[in-house]
Amino acid sequence: MATNLLIVESPAKAKTLKKYLGKDFEVLASYGHVRDLIPKTGAVDPDNNFAMQYETIARNSKHVDAIAKAAAEADHIYLAPDPDREGEAIAWHISELLKGKRALKGKSMQRVVFYEITESAVKEAVAHPREISIPLVNAQQARRALDYLVGFNLSPLLWRKIRPGLSAGRVQSPALRLIVERELEIEKFKSQEYWSVHLDSQKNSIPFTAKLFQYQGKKLEQLSIGSQAEYDAIHAKLVDAKLPPKVVRVEKKAKQRNPAAPFTTSTLQQEAVRKLGMTSDRTMRTAQSLYEGVDIGGQTIGLISYMRTDSVNLANEAVAEIRGYIRDNFSSEYLPGKQPAYKSKSKNAQEAHEAIRPTSILRTPDSLRDHLNIDQMRLYEMIWKRTLACQMAPARFDTVSVDIRLSSDDTLFRASGQTLVFPGFIGVYMEDVDDAEEEDSAKLPPLVEGDVLPVDKLYGEQHFTQPPPRFSEASLVKSLEEYGIGRPSTYATIISTLQAREYATLDKKRFMPTDVGRVVIKFLNEHFTRYVDYGFTAHLEDELDEVSEGKRDWIPVLEEFWKGFNKLIVDKKDVDRPGTEILEELCPKCGKPLSKRLGKRGSFIGCTGYPECDYTRSMAGEEDPGEARKELGVHPETNQPVLLLRGPYGHYVQLGEMEEGAKTKPKRVSWQKEMPLEQADLASALKLLSLPREVGIHPESGKKVIVNIGRFGPYIGHDGKFKSIPRTDSIFDIGLDRALELLAQAKTGGNTVLRTLGEHPDDKAPVEICSGRYGPYARHGKVNATLPKETSPEAITLEEALELIAAKAAKGPTGKSKTARKPAAKAKTTKAKAAAKPKATVKKTTTKTSADKPAAKKTTKAATTKAKTATKKVAAKPAAKKLAAKKTTKKAA
């Protein structure tokens, strides 16, 4: 029997650590957080020193029971969740739960922290445990309390004033403000014309181009030549110049570029977006799998250090290994004499002490290629290269700048170029940047002062100033970090929440605020200005950091925040509903004023006489009348006009005009999102109006197979049955064979196998990830378990899938006990079966019977008692018998 119990967050990590620590250690996973605030009003009590009411998270209750059981049998308990605020809080919550279960009497319990999962690091951490850091716990509790107070008080106000289901977050709202304000900048931006003047010349048959930078003694700025007329005047004078181009200055400089610092959480997310096209969320999930451990030929080992950090420091041992690798594999020039040092730009570094790096630089990407999936391989390779490059010598360039005079009035052209002399770190890794202007890296011929050059071409280029670019995931993360909004562990959550709430959408990998997002931020800016202020949000983060460092007490921080916030909530209960603007225009149906309003699918114009008058139309009009109505041409068969119109729910094609008093409406078909509006023409519209389209006859039924667009998008129809057409297929190109394939999927519930994860440990049957009508799910035999929204089908592991399948099997086919539906007359049968039911089924049976059937209460009392006994027995089974318990559960279900 193991005398030591080590508790970590994830089962993958537990599996790895068990191999390192041996038979004297039992290693169990908490599966993340074990407790959270009760999800109702009163969970945080500002009138009672912000007392917080916690409850065990339902999905993790069985893991808590297993931990408590193992703790009762162990002598020493080690708490080893992740090494950050969240991990410290999880350790504290586990200790509180174990105290509540009286499982710690006569036991020692300590905190263990390691930043990489290697055998030496883990054993070193276990040998030097510490106590739980209460300042870190208090900082996390304060953060959670603040988020709760904002969410539970501000969100209901948004429901009443804007629409149900909205939420406002302490960090999420300032992030949304960044996106909305950038969009407003773009909309207000007025493009300006400007011109540049260029000279093409050559020497020794090597051509080059110079740009006019000084005209008649005056240095030119970007907008100095603002029109073609100004350019024409300058061009004419330059053409008339009597002097040939002459080199009057040549300046050569040696320039060097230093490597970027090793990765922090923020820079890792930014580079993964830019270089790999991975979202922040996907990046963090992949990094987590590399940190927790990967099987590399019979040995499971963590490949990178902890991935939530603000630090750019590297351990001395790691640096020595990296420099040794450079020395052995590169020429001496690539190894700098002095070790490069980096300083964090972040005002407040997280608790982790190292940057993200490989646990050993000797594990090259090529050596791991057969053991990692695609995402893991790409991300590991990027981390490995960046870490190696950060300890290499700078890259060296020779730069040349040449001034050429074309006339006698101090009119100068300048040509610049650079040549790479020594690649240094660039030979391994080069950092990407957002929206960067291209550097002038052209090569120039050998020019010297006094050279007279020919004029091959003298010409101008027209330009227009561009608005600031919309935020990408990378640039948004960078801005959040610069403003001090949130912390590295929260960036991915912030971004996914903004999209999940439909406050912002990604268009061509750039964030655009929705109408709802705009209205929410307008409301918060007007009425809760302080709480979406970047400076206030950053200052609050600084205070929480001071709490984590033990420099500040957390209760006064909450009191100061709540005092002003609560007063605003009370004062703003009766403010006007935002998103409604009365217009001067009158309703064409009833004559009442029209208003601009926010609906479920965006803004639209409607009658103030609603619901008596139901007149509505699209928002297009004042700003862009062309988009509201566009005549594409005439239908070749009916001679009716084909119109592209914009309604409250998007654009649509309409055949013919809407005639007043007509009993039937003209034919309308929704314009599809994948069809660019700017390319709308008659041919595209006629394709849509030709729907429904017959693709052929079904070989079995002899009935038609058609494709059409319905309420929920494109679909295939046959014999009263329907199947959605995937986005990867075009409704206009799909043929009979593909249609039959999709209809066949519909017969089996639309099951498409996406991945096979491996074999189930019980019966060796395959465990698969499938795509179904309601989204991705894990399948084993007849058990289908829907994947949580935050879980990607590409990233889920076999262990995680088995957990979902086991939970689903325990609930049974419908998640409810058949016993609960049986009449009172059959209480004896109920009694007999209830005693044999596993825990989850017994609970549901008891609840349903007692709540829905009072008459049967006395009859089933004995059965309930036996059921509780059975529940205790199941809960008391040790973790080593977990699979056997799952088998019993599956049979009972």
LINQUIBEL-V959093 format. One record per run of one state. SS is the DSSP state (H for helix, E for strand, C for the rest). FROM is the first residue (numbers start at 1). LEN is the number of residues. If there is no record, write none. Layout:
BEGIN
ss->[SS	SS]
from->[FROM	FROM]
len->[LEN	LEN]
END
This chain:
BEGIN
ss->[C	E	C	H	C	E	C	E	C	E	H	C	E	C	E	C	H	C	E	C	H	C	E	C	H	C	E	C	H	C	H	C	E	C	E	C	E	C	H	C	E	C	E	C	H	C	H	C	E	C	E	C	E	C	H	C	H	E	C	E	C	E	C	H	C	H	C	E	C	E	C	E	C	H	C	E	C	E	C	H	C	H	C	E	C	E	C	H	C	H	C	H	C	H	C	E	C	E	C	E	C	E	C	H	E	C	E	C	E	C	E	C	H	C	H	C	E	C	E	C	E	C	E	C	H	C	E	C	E	C	E	C	E	C	H	C	H	C	H	C	H	C	H	C	H	C	H	C]
from->[1	4	9	11	22	25	30	35	38	44	46	49	51	53	54	57	58	74	76	80	85	101	108	112	119	128	130	131	134	162	172	189	193	204	206	216	218	220	228	241	245	258	263	264	265	277	280	293	294	296	300	302	304	305	316	330	332	335	336	356	357	358	359	365	369	374	390	392	393	395	406	412	423	424	428	452	454	457	465	473	484	488	501	504	508	510	514	515	528	529	533	534	549	554	572	581	587	593	600	602	608	616	618	625	629	635	641	648	650	656	667	671	677	680	682	690	693	698	704	711	713	719	721	725	736	748	752	760	766	773	775	781	783	787	798	812	818	822	824	837	839	853	854	857	861	876	879	893]
len->[3	5	2	11	3	5	5	3	6	2	3	2	2	1	3	1	16	2	4	5	16	7	4	7	9	2	1	3	28	10	17	4	11	2	10	2	2	8	13	4	13	5	1	1	12	3	13	1	2	4	2	2	1	11	14	2	3	1	20	1	1	1	6	4	5	16	2	1	2	11	6	11	1	4	24	2	3	8	8	11	4	13	3	4	2	4	1	13	1	4	1	15	5	18	9	6	6	7	2	6	8	2	7	4	6	6	7	2	6	11	4	6	3	2	8	3	5	6	7	2	6	2	4	11	12	4	8	6	7	2	6	2	4	11	14	6	4	2	13	2	14	1	3	4	15	3	14	1]
END
